[in-house]
Each structure stands twice: as structure tokens, then as C-alpha cells.
Amino acid sequence: MRCVLAQFCGTTARVSPPPHPVLVRVIGRWSLAALVVNCVLGSAVFGLPSVIAGLVGRASLIAVPVAGVAIAIIVACYAEVASQFAQTGGTYLYIRAAFGRFAGIQVGWFNLLGRLTAGAAGANLFVIYLGALWRPATLALPRFLILTPLVGILAVVNYRGVRAGTQVSNVFVVAKLVPLGLVCVVGAFYLIATHRLVPAPTAATTAGNWLKAMLVLVFAYGGFEGALIPMGEAKDPHRDVAFALSVGLITVGVIYILIQWVVVGVLPDPAHSDRPLTDAMAILIGHDGAVLIAVGALISLYGFLSAQMLTGPRSTFALAEHGDFPPWFAAVHPEFRTPHVSILVFASLLWLLALFGSFAWNVTLSAAARLFYYGMTCIAVPVLRRKQPTAASFRIPGGPAFAVLGVVICMILFAAVDFSRSLILATTFSLALVNWLLVRRAGPIVS
């Protein structure tokens, strides 16, 4: 109780509790790369190909790689900035070091919003795809009975150890790549055999639709930053982060391009398909193919959710560890060495957002939150070069130019945000502001 009062009532310092269990470093280079893939490949690959096709038609075949290049600029900025840190926290930690406590807390809250809504979107789409196998799944009571154990089991797995959580993430990466690879291979053979390598063009689309498509693709390619949050549990974060981001982005980019090509080439009306991959496989292989992909989608989405459950709770843990959140969020379980309080709180919030939100609602919120902290991270590149000139183990050639370009991309895409969701974004900003006002006078934690 004394620690809580000291933190939130403006005292200048507080005495830390006696030595407590610490997180363990067990995440290796390839597990980190797999975590990047798992944090990105989820609801987007199964739900958004039809949305992109509806916005820009066959030009979605151009939109997907263009968005990949744009996000690669932001990923490069993240690789340099992240290579300077070995603690848990990710984007929050970088922005706090670059711009101070207020900016760090704001980004911490928006990052938490992005993690929660991305996970909730994955859970929403899980129920939608389950509806292809069992129609009552989307009804209110079955939906509740599905979402509760869906989130609860992963919470228990991650509560009991980061090694178990990482192993579950690795297994799901392999499991999700198999059905996606099947769609790509079977679809490619079909399009080549039917001489439909280049789908017929559609009518020209508006600049507004292109912006909306790019915003949706930010969600599709985004999420990689989540894999950078648990760096306090990575074996060699300084050296492994650039490798993991590169492998993850290339893997995801190739899959997205091939999937979009198959969807717009195979489906007669891809814009009006709720389950585009399932519908495509129904044409390619028949009913059995559709069932196979529906099962694959469930596996993939659950894997994506497992990645969110592994990375998301470390956000609140990092905020508490640096004195910006109530200290109990930084509690580490004495036996399992996990941030167990943060895991339970994160799982509860994700469950609520999944239960009461929709897929589209969660996607929009997640994309808007990401644009904010992606832009801030790009700005942090030149700032941290001045503040920590020797800290980075990876440097982007022409880093300041990359930073400016990344900020411009984020600003342009932010113009496409549906501001009917601005109440949630404004509430997040306000909560972060109140958070900062409560802790701004607290001094450093005394060891």
C-alpha cells in the first residue's frame, strides 16, 4: 500500500520491495523471428483480402506489395531503435528514452490499445470462421462459451511460463504456414493452368479508397512491434532484433502477395466474401478444401492470439517496472517467473473487447493506434542517435531520411482513419494524461 501511495500521490521517491524473482531470458533468434511472424499473421490474412479487393479491385495486387514497401521503411526504423535496448517494454521504452515520460506513457497506452484490439479482432474472426463449420457459433450464447475458454486457456499457458508460451507460439507458426502455403501452391497451379496469371482489370478507384486500403494494410502488416516487447526475456536482443524483423517481414510479405493473387484470381466476386480463403479453396478443391482451410484458419487465428497473450501483458509490466503504472503490474510469479498480474489483467480486457466489439471495429482502432506510435518511433531514430550515439548494434544507411519518410507515410495514412472511433482514441489519450499527472512527480525507484 505504501508503494502505491508513493507512486500516485506525488512523493519524490519510494523504496523498492525486497529482491524478487526476475524474468528469464529464453527466447532465441529463431523463436523471436517466429514470434514476429505470429504477431503479424493472424486475422488479416484470412479476413482482409476481400476488404482490400472491395476498396481497390484487382489493383489490390499492386496495393499489397506497395504497402509492404511502406511498412518496411517503418520496420527499418524499429530495427535500429530496438537494437539499443535489452529490457522489456518495446515501443514504450524507446519513446520514453527519446522524448521523456509523458510521451512514453502516451505511447504505452496506445500500444496497449493496439495489442488488445488486434487480439480481440483475431478472436472475433475465430468465431466467424468457426461459423463455417458450426453455424450457431456466431450466436450470442455460443459466442460467449467459445471466447471464454479461447482466451482463458492461453492466459493459463502464459501464466505458467514464458518458455511454454514461446513454444506454443512456435508450434502455431508452423501450423498456420501449412494451410496458407497450401492455398498459395494450389491457387498458383490453378491460375497457371487456366491462363489467369493476370486478373482482368476493374474500374479505376478513388484516392480515398486507396488511402483506406493502405490503412487496412497497415493493420495487416502491423503487429511486428509486439514481438519486441518481451526483450527482457530474449537471449541476445541487441543482435537478434534486426534479423527477426527482416525474416518476419519477408515471410509475411510473400504470403500476403500470393494470397491476394489467389483470392482475386479465383473468386468471381472477392469483395463480397466474408471468408475469402475458404471460398477460394471451395472452388479449387471442393468442400473438403474449404473445410481444411476453415480448420487452418482457426489454428492460425489461435496462434495469433497466443502471440498477443505472450507479448501484450509485457506492456503493462514495463510501464510498472519504470514507475509509470501501479507496482503490482510488475509482479513476477516466484515459481513461473512470469508477470502473472499483467497477464490476468490483459486477458480479461481482451476477452471483454472480443465479446462486445466487432472485427471491423477492433481492426480500425488497432490501425489508428499503430500509426501514432509508428510515427513516434520513426522520429526517435535521429533523436536516439544524438542521445545514445554508440548504443545501436544496427544502423540504417541514411537513417534520418528513413525517419522522415516513415513519419510522412504515417501522417498520410492517418487522414484515412474513420474518426467515428475517435472517442476511443481520445479516451485513451485522456487516460494516459491522467496517468502522467499522477506519476509525474514520483522520483526514480530506489534499489
C-alpha positions in Angstrom: 0.0 0.0 0.0 2.8 2.4 0.8 4.3 1.9 -2.6 1.0 2.6 -4.3 0.5 5.9 -2.3 4.1 6.9 -3.0 3.7 6.4 -6.7 0.3 8.1 -7.2 0.4 10.8 -4.5 3.5 12.7 -5.7 6.2 11.6 -3.3 9.8 12.1 -4.6 10.9 8.5 -4.2 9.8 5.2 -3.0 11.7 2.3 -1.6 11.5 -0.9 -3.7 10.5 -4.1 -2.1 13.0 -6.8 -1.2 14.6 -8.7 -4.0 12.0 -10.5 -6.0 12.0 -13.1 -8.9 13.1 -11.7 -12.3 12.2 -12.7 -15.8 14.3 -15.3 -17.5 16.0 -15.0 -21.0 14.8 -18.0 -23.0 13.7 -16.5 -26.4 16.3 -17.3 -29.1 16.9 -15.8 -32.5 14.6 -18.1 -34.5 11.9 -18.1 -31.8 12.0 -14.3 -32.0 11.6 -14.4 -35.8 8.7 -16.9 -35.4 7.1 -14.6 -32.8 7.3 -11.7 -35.4 5.5 -13.9 -37.9 3.0 -15.0 -35.4 2.3 -11.4 -34.2 1.6 -10.4 -37.8 -0.1 -13.4 -39.5 -3.5 -13.7 -37.9 -6.9 -12.2 -38.6 -5.6 -10.1 -41.5 -4.6 -12.8 -43.9 -7.9 -14.6 -43.5 -10.3 -11.6 -43.3 -8.8 -8.7 -45.2 -8.1 -9.9 -48.8 -11.7 -9.4 -49.7 -11.8 -5.9 -47.9 -8.8 -4.8 -50.0 -10.4 -6.1 -53.2 -13.6 -4.3 -52.3 -11.7 -1.0 -52.0 -9.3 -1.1 -55.0 -10.4 -4.1 -57.0 -7.8 -6.0 -58.9 -5.3 -3.2 -58.2 -5.1 -4.9 -54.7 -2.3 -6.9 -56.4 -0.3 -3.7 -56.5 -1.6 -2.3 -53.2 -0.3 -5.3 -51.1 3.4 -5.0 -52.2 3.3 -1.2 -52.1 2.1 -1.3 -48.5 4.8 -3.9 -47.8 7.5 -1.4 -49.0 6.0 1.4 -46.9 5.9 -0.8 -43.8 9.5 -1.9 -44.5 10.6 1.7 -44.0 8.9 1.8 -40.6 10.3 -1.7 -39.7 13.8 -0.5 -40.6 13.4 2.4 -38.1 12.2 -0.1 -35.5 15.2 -2.3 -36.1 17.7 0.5 -35.4 15.9 1.8 -32.4 15.1 -1.6 -30.9 18.7 -2.7 -31.2 19.6 -0.2 -28.5 17.6 -1.8 -25.8 17.6 -5.2 -23.9 14.7 -4.5 -21.5 11.0 -5.4 -21.6 8.8 -2.6 -23.0 9.2 -2.3 -26.8 7.8 1.0 -28.3 7.0 2.5 -24.9 10.6 2.0 -23.7 12.0 3.6 -26.9 9.8 6.7 -26.8 10.3 7.2 -23.1 14.1 7.2 -23.7 13.8 9.5 -26.7 11.2 12.0 -25.6 10.6 11.6 -21.9 8.0 10.3 -19.5 4.9 12.0 -20.9 5.4 10.7 -24.5 6.4 7.3 -23.2 3.2 6.9 -21.2 1.0 8.1 -24.1 2.7 5.6 -26.4 2.4 2.9 -23.7 -1.3 3.4 -23.6 -1.8 3.4 -27.3 0.4 0.4 -27.7 -1.7 -1.4 -25.1 -4.8 -0.4 -27.1 -3.3 -1.7 -30.3 -2.3 -5.0 -28.7 -5.8 -5.5 -27.1 -7.8 -4.6 -30.2 -5.6 -6.7 -32.5 -6.1 -9.7 -30.2 -9.8 -9.1 -30.0 -10.0 -8.8 -33.8 -8.4 -12.2 -34.0 -10.8 -13.7 -31.5 -13.7 -12.2 -33.4 -12.6 -13.7 -36.7 -12.0 -17.1 -35.0 -15.7 -17.1 -34.2 -16.6 -16.1 -37.8 -14.5 -18.9 -39.3 -15.9 -21.4 -36.8 -19.3 -20.4 -38.1 -18.3 -22.1 -41.4 -18.1 -25.4 -39.6 -20.8 -24.8 -36.9 -23.4 -22.2 -37.8 -24.6 -21.4 -34.3 -21.1 -20.3 -33.3 -21.9 -16.6 -34.1 -25.0 -16.5 -31.9 -24.7 -14.7 -28.5 -24.5 -17.6 -26.1 -22.3 -19.9 -28.1 -20.0 -16.9 -28.9 -19.6 -16.3 -25.1 -18.9 -20.0 -24.5 -16.3 -20.1 -27.3 -14.5 -16.8 -26.4 -14.2 -17.6 -22.7 -12.0 -20.7 -22.9 -10.4 -19.4 -26.1 -8.8 -16.6 -24.1 -8.6 -18.4 -20.8 -6.5 -21.4 -21.9 -3.8 -19.1 -23.4 -3.8 -17.0 -20.2 -3.1 -20.1 -18.2 -0.4 -21.3 -20.5 1.4 -17.9 -20.4 0.8 -17.6 -16.7 2.8 -20.8 -16.1 5.9 -19.8 -18.0 7.4 -17.8 -20.9 9.1 -20.9 -22.3 5.7 -22.6 -22.6 4.2 -19.5 -24.2 7.1 -19.3 -26.7 6.8 -23.0 -27.6 3.1 -22.6 -28.2 3.8 -19.6 -30.4 6.4 -21.6 -32.4 4.1 -24.6 -32.9 1.3 -22.3 -34.1 3.6 -20.6 -36.6 4.4 -23.9 -38.3 0.7 -24.9 -38.1 -0.5 -21.7 -39.7 2.1 -21.7 -42.5 1.0 -25.2 -43.8 -2.6 -24.3 -44.8 -1.6 -20.9 -46.1 1.2 -22.5 -48.2 -1.4 -25.0 -49.5 -3.7 -22.1 -50.6 -0.7 -20.4 -52.4 0.5 -23.6 -54.1 -2.9 -24.9 -55.2 -4.1 -21.5 -56.2 -0.9 -20.8 -58.3 -1.2 -24.1 -60.2 -4.9 -23.3 -60.8 -4.3 -19.8 -62.1 -1.4 -21.0 -64.3 -3.4 -23.9 -65.7 -6.4 -21.7 -66.5 -4.2 -18.9 -68.0 -5.3 -16.4 -65.5 -1.9 -15.2 -64.3 -3.0 -11.6 -64.5 -6.7 -11.0 -63.4 -8.8 -8.8 -65.6 -8.6 -5.1 -64.6 -11.5 -3.3 -62.9 -12.7 0.3 -63.0 -10.4 2.9 -61.6 -10.7 3.6 -57.9 -10.6 6.9 -56.0 -7.6 8.2 -54.0 -9.8 7.9 -50.9 -10.2 4.2 -51.4 -6.5 3.8 -52.0 -5.9 5.5 -48.6 -8.4 3.3 -46.9 -6.8 0.2 -48.4 -3.4 1.3 -47.3 -4.7 1.9 -43.7 -6.2 -1.6 -43.6 -2.9 -3.0 -44.9 -1.1 -1.2 -42.0 -3.1 -3.5 -39.8 -2.3 -6.4 -42.0 1.5 -5.9 -41.9 1.5 -4.4 -38.4 1.9 -6.2 -35.1 5.6 -6.9 -35.6 6.4 -4.4 -32.8 4.6 -6.7 -30.4 7.4 -9.2 -30.7 9.8 -6.6 -29.5 8.0 -6.1 -26.1 9.4 -9.1 -24.3 13.1 -8.3 -24.9 13.8 -8.7 -21.2 13.2 -12.5 -21.9 15.3 -12.6 -25.2 18.7 -14.3 -25.2 20.5 -11.7 -27.3 18.1 -8.8 -28.2 20.8 -6.4 -29.5 21.9 -8.8 -32.2 18.7 -10.7 -32.9 16.1 -8.0 -33.4 17.1 -6.8 -36.9 17.4 -10.5 -38.1 14.0 -11.4 -36.6 12.2 -8.4 -38.1 13.8 -9.0 -41.6 12.9 -12.7 -41.7 9.4 -11.9 -40.4 8.6 -9.1 -42.9 9.9 -11.1 -45.9 7.9 -14.2 -44.9 4.7 -12.3 -44.3 5.1 -10.1 -47.5 5.5 -13.2 -49.7 2.5 -14.9 -48.2 0.3 -11.7 -48.5 1.1 -11.2 -52.1 0.4 -14.8 -53.1 -2.8 -15.0 -51.1 -4.1 -11.8 -52.6 -3.3 -13.0 -56.1 -5.1 -16.3 -55.5 -8.2 -14.6 -53.9 -8.7 -12.0 -56.7 -7.8 -14.5 -59.4 -10.0 -17.4 -58.3 -13.1 -15.8 -56.7 -15.6 -14.2 -59.2 -16.6 -11.6 -56.6 -13.9 -11.4 -53.9 -15.1 -8.1 -52.5 -18.3 -9.8 -51.1 -16.7 -12.8 -49.4 -16.7 -13.0 -45.6 -14.3 -15.9 -45.7 -12.2 -15.4 -48.9 -9.7 -18.2 -48.4 -12.4 -20.8 -47.5 -14.4 -19.7 -50.6 -11.3 -19.9 -52.8 -10.5 -23.4 -51.7 -14.1 -24.5 -52.2 -13.6 -23.6 -55.9 -10.0 -25.0 -56.1 -10.6 -28.4 -54.3 -14.2 -28.5 -53.3 -16.0 -28.8 -49.9 -13.1 -30.7 -48.3 -10.7 -28.0 -49.3 -13.0 -25.3 -47.8 -13.2 -27.3 -44.5 -9.5 -27.8 -44.4 -8.8 -24.0 -44.8 -11.5 -23.2 -42.2 -9.7 -25.5 -39.7 -6.4 -24.0 -40.8 -7.8 -20.5 -40.2 -8.9 -21.5 -36.7 -5.4 -22.8 -36.0 -3.8 -19.6 -37.4 -6.0 -17.3 -35.5 -5.5 -19.1 -32.3 -1.7 -18.9 -32.9 -2.1 -15.2 -33.5 -4.0 -14.9 -30.2 -1.3 -16.8 -28.4 1.3 -14.3 -29.7 -0.8 -11.4 -28.3 -1.1 -13.1 -25.0 2.6 -13.6 -24.8 3.6 -10.0 -25.8 0.7 -7.8 -24.6 1.0 -8.3 -20.8 4.6 -7.2 -21.0 3.4 -3.7 -21.9 1.8 -3.1 -18.6 4.7 -4.9 -16.9 7.2 -2.5 -18.5 5.1 0.6 -17.5 5.0 -0.6 -13.9 8.7 -1.6 -13.9 9.6 2.0 -14.8 7.2 3.5 -12.2 4.5 4.6 -14.6 1.9 2.1 -13.6 0.9 0.6 -10.2 3.7 -1.6 -9.0 1.6 -4.8 -8.8 1.6 -4.9 -12.6 5.4 -5.5 -12.4 4.9 -8.5 -10.0 6.8 -11.6 -11.2 5.5 -15.0 -10.1 8.0 -16.6 -7.7 7.7 -20.1 -9.4 6.8 -19.4 -13.0 8.9 -16.2 -13.5 6.1 -14.6 -15.4 4.3 -11.2 -15.0 1.2 -13.0 -13.8 -0.8 -10.0 -12.7 -0.3 -8.3 -16.0 -1.3 -11.5 -17.8 -4.5 -11.8 -15.9 -5.5 -8.2 -16.5 -4.6 -8.2 -20.2 -6.5 -11.5 -20.7 -9.6 -10.0 -19.0 -9.6 -6.8 -21.1 -9.0 -8.7 -24.4 -11.9 -11.0 -23.5 -14.2 -8.1 -23.0 -13.2 -6.3 -26.2 -13.7 -9.6 -28.2 -17.1 -10.2 -26.6 -18.5 -6.7 -27.0 -16.6 -5.4 -30.1 -16.7 -6.5 -33.8 -13.9 -7.5 -36.1 -14.1 -4.2 -38.2 -14.3 -2.1 -35.0 -11.2 -3.7 -33.5 -9.2 -3.5 -36.8 -9.9 0.2 -37.2 -8.9 1.0 -33.6 -5.7 -1.1 -33.8 -4.6 0.5 -37.1 -5.2 4.1 -35.8 -3.2 3.4 -32.6 -0.4 1.9 -34.6 0.0 4.9 -36.8 0.5 7.1 -33.8 3.4 5.1 -32.2 4.9 4.1 -35.6 5.3 7.7 -36.4 6.8 8.4 -33.0 9.3 5.6 -33.3 10.5 6.9 -36.7 11.1 10.3 -35.1 13.0 8.6 -32.4 15.7 7.4 -34.8 17.7 10.7 -35.1 16.9 11.7 -31.5 18.4 8.5 -30.1 21.4 8.8 -32.4 22.2 12.0 -30.6 21.3 10.8 -27.1 22.9 7.3 -27.4 25.4 7.5 -30.3 27.1 4.2 -29.6 24.1 2.1 -28.4 22.7 0.8 -31.6 24.1 -2.5 -32.9 22.2 -2.0 -36.2 22.2 1.3 -38.2 20.0 2.2 -41.2 22.0 3.8 -44.0 20.5 7.3 -44.3 18.6 6.8 -41.1 17.2 10.4 -40.8 15.8 10.2 -44.4 14.1 6.9 -43.5 12.7 8.5 -40.3 11.2 11.5 -42.3 9.7 9.1 -44.9 8.2 6.9 -42.2 6.6 9.9 -40.5 5.2 11.2 -43.8 3.7 7.7 -44.5 2.0 7.6 -41.1 0.6 11.2 -41.5 -0.8 10.5 -44.9 -2.5 7.3 -43.7 -3.9 8.9 -40.6 -6.0 11.0 -42.9 -7.9 7.8 -43.8 -8.8 7.0 -40.2 -12.6 6.7 -39.5 -12.9 9.3 -36.8 -16.2 7.9 -35.6 -13.8 5.8 -33.5 -12.1 9.0 -32.2 -13.9 8.8 -28.9 -12.0 5.7 -28.0 -8.7 7.3 -29.2 -9.5 10.5 -27.2 -10.3 8.4 -24.1 -7.0 6.6 -24.4 -5.2 9.9 -24.7 -7.1 11.2 -21.6 -6.4 8.1 -19.5 -2.7 8.4 -20.4 -2.7 12.1 -19.5 -4.3 11.3 -16.1 -1.7 8.5 -15.6 1.1 11.0 -16.3 -0.3 13.6 -13.9 -0.5 11.0 -11.1 3.1 9.8 -11.5 5.0 12.8 -12.9 6.3 13.9 -9.5 7.4 10.5 -8.4 11.2 10.1 -8.5 13.2 7.1 -9.5 12.7 3.8 -7.7 15.4 3.4 -5.1 17.1 0.0 -5.4 
